[in-house]
Each structure stands twice: as C-alpha cells, then as structure tokens.
Amino acid sequence: MRLKRILTALTALASLTLLTTACEDSSGPPVDTVPGATAAATAAAAGKGSLAEAQAYVQKFASCEDMGTDPKDSRFPLTDFTTVGQWSVTERGVCSDKTEHGEIVFYMPSDMKAFQQGYLDRTKERIAAGEGTYGLFSRVIIGKNFVITPTKTRTAVALVESDLRVLSCNPSFFPPDGYKREKALVEGCGLSDFVNSTDGKGSKNHEVPHDPATEGPEKPGQPATGSLGLPSAGSLAELKKMVHPHTVDCTNMSTEDAAVESIDYQPVVKGEHHSWGVEVRAVCGTLGGAQRAHNLNWLDLVSDMKTLQTRAKAAQLADLKDDGRLKATASKLLVGKNIAVETNSPSVRLGLYQLQFLYLNCEPGFTTAPAGFRLEPSLVEGCVLTNFERDNQPGGR
C-alpha cells in the first residue's frame, strides 16, 4: 500500500493547548530551511529600533493600543517569560489588543541572537524537566529588532502575515507544507509563518482532511459517518519513515525485542502480538541494560484492526477500573488505517496527531470533544477515535 504522507493535522490538536495569561507560548523544533532562505530573512526584517516604532509596525496588522512600560502594569503576565536584564532585553512594554480582547507584550533585545539562545535554552530545560510539549504552540514572534508575544491566537495569525515570524525551538514541531521554514539565528530553532494552536483558531493546515458537509462552526472535524482520513503504510519500513525522526525517534529499532517493556514504559500490546491482530511489531528507543530504558515507543503493522481495538479496549478499561485514570507509565494506542503506535509520551502523541493518527479512547462516558478536535467512531462499541486528551492540554511559551 502506497504511503501517503499526511503532515501536521493540527486541526486543533492542534489542537491541544490553551494560551495562558502569560502569553509566552511554546516553541517548535528546528524547522527545515526553505531553499534560498537566509539568516537575515529569517530574522524577519520588520521593526526599527525603538518600542514606539515596533508598536507602529505591529499596528499595521493588529490592534495595539495604550502602550505601557511600568513593570507594575497589570497587563503584564503574572509569570515573566523573560524580562529586562535577561536574554539581552533592554526594554519591555505591553499594549492592549482591543479587537481580540487580549494583550501584546513587547521585548526589545540588544542582541537578537542572544534572545533566541535564551529561548532555546529555556525550551531545552523545560523539555528535560518532563514538559515535552513546551514550545509546540509558540507565540514568540520575532521581528528584526523586537520580539512580541500576543495572548490571542487570531492576533498571532494576523501578525505573521507580515514579515514577523514565529520562533520555534521544540524538536517535535514541524510546520506543514505551504508555510515558510526559515533558519533562526541559533542552531536548534527555526522561524515560520505557521501559528500552531489547539483552540481551532491557528493557521489553516492545508493538509488536514476536510469534510465540507460537516465542518461547520460548531463541530469541525467530526464527520457524520466514516472518517476524515487516517494514515496508512504498506510495511513497517514505511511506518518508520512516516514517524522518524520528527515524531518518534527510531534511530534504534528492533523487531526481535518488540515484546520488551519496563517499569517506566508499558506497551498496550502484551504477549504474542499476532493474537492482538498485529502482523509485524517493533520497538523504538533505548532498551534497558547498563542504563535504564528510555524513550520506548512501539510501531505496529496491523492485519486485524478490530481485534487490536477490542483487546486494547479491554486493557484500557482494566487500567481505568481502580481510580478512573490510566497509569502514567501506560501507553495509549494511536491508530491509522492499518498501522498503530503505542506510546506514553504526550509530545510523541502530539506529533502523531499531526500525522492524522487518532487515539482510541474507551473511557466510559467520553462521547464528545471541544470544537476543532477530531472525534470519529472506532471499530468497537464504547470507544471513539480522537485527537483530544482531557488531561493533556499543553501549555508553556
């Protein structure tokens, strides 16, 4: 079966984050460079040298009134993203976005490369601390001599229609085709005009499957029957190519050790995988040995999807029985047409949702999802397929 690469399906898982009052969103991974893009272009040649001039530029594309610089201004985030004296920031201001009922915070760095390095270091620290989703929904928008963080998604979308660009440093983020992918001033980050969002108001993903008959203002992404589209692969090699390296790190992959599990990483499929309807199975990551196993994720080429979903439902219900929650170490099953991935990593799941995989959710009573998230019937009664996770709403700058 020919593999059709379906990129970032963030039709809102994108969907998965709510902007915090401290609108300093997450960033995305180093994006690929569009041929011909230069570091100068990626620095987004917008803005001059003063806060007033930066405001004047922003006002061409968004509402930005009543600029204030008093550190006690209540419009500043309660928790600083960064402030004067850090990341070469010499001045900070905030204006009211009256159109979208939000704020836009300005940062004036004396050294733009130092600012971007500061954000990269912050992103790495947060990811290392366990926040794998940090930076996936960045609202850090870069000009030539200034940086802004709008609190409202629609404002961010309007701003990147200019020469401003979103700074992304989370390695799991990759903008979809049709959007600019430019080099940042530091290795490990990228600039893009794609605003990644989970509230359904971000940049339009042209690769997301659409159903005009059902994609109305209330419940986009939820077809009356069938599916809006799921990924498929003709072989395990094709599945690996689909997910590696941007979503699942399969630098080390083994079919012989596919049944492995650890105290930190428990797969969905237990025992002989053929009895689960899985034709071929592999594990990606570092197996236990001299050091503790880490980054384990399982890839499945499925011959009987109904059997897999039936057994996965039983396992999920057994895990939910005690306290109504899945164990943190338990993997969730994300499925395509004839493929699946088992993972307990929230950041990996976000990447898989972008590839159109959907989570098999058999939680009793779960029958709906917020507007903008996909929700489709599964092959077994009592379960749904979705890219919405109630307990996994990513935040961060």
Buried (B, 14 or more C-beta within 10 A) or exposed (E): EEBEEBBBBBBBBBBBBEBBEBBBBBBBBBBBBBEEBEBEBBBBEBBBEEBEEBBEBBBEBBBBEEBBEEEEBEBBBEEBBBEBEBBBBEBBBBBBBEBBEBBBBBBBBEBBBBBBBBBBBBBBEBBEEEBBBBBBBBBBBBBBBBBBBBBBBBBBBBBBEBBBBBBBBBBBBBBBEEBBBBBBBBEBBBBBBBBBBBBBBBBBBEBBBBBEEBBEEEBBBBBEEEBBBBBBBEBBBBBBEBBBEBBBBBEEBEEEEBBBBBEBBBBBBEEEBEEBBBBBBBBBBBBBEEEEBEBBBBBBBBBBBEBBBBBBBEBBBEBBEEEEEBEEEBBBBBBBBBBBBBBBBBBBBBBBBBBBBBBBBBBEEBEEBBBBBBBBEBBBEEBBBBBBBEEBBBBBB
